């Protein structure tokens, strides 16, 4: 597991910074997905101001994200 990565019963949790880097997404995009209810967040016990994301949720969003610039 990466540094500052936490594990819970339903899977690995990562910080917003780690999520942005790993899934190549902007912080504003993650916040927007959270507001729309498309992705769940979890409270960081070490810092209540920061959000944690379940990796499996992010992977699911990455799978359904359309590829831009492709012509069928």
ABEGO torsion letter per residue (X at the ends): XBBGBBBBAAEBBBBAAAAAAAAGBBAAAAAAAAAAGABBBBBBAABAABBBBBAAAAAAAAAABBBBGBBX
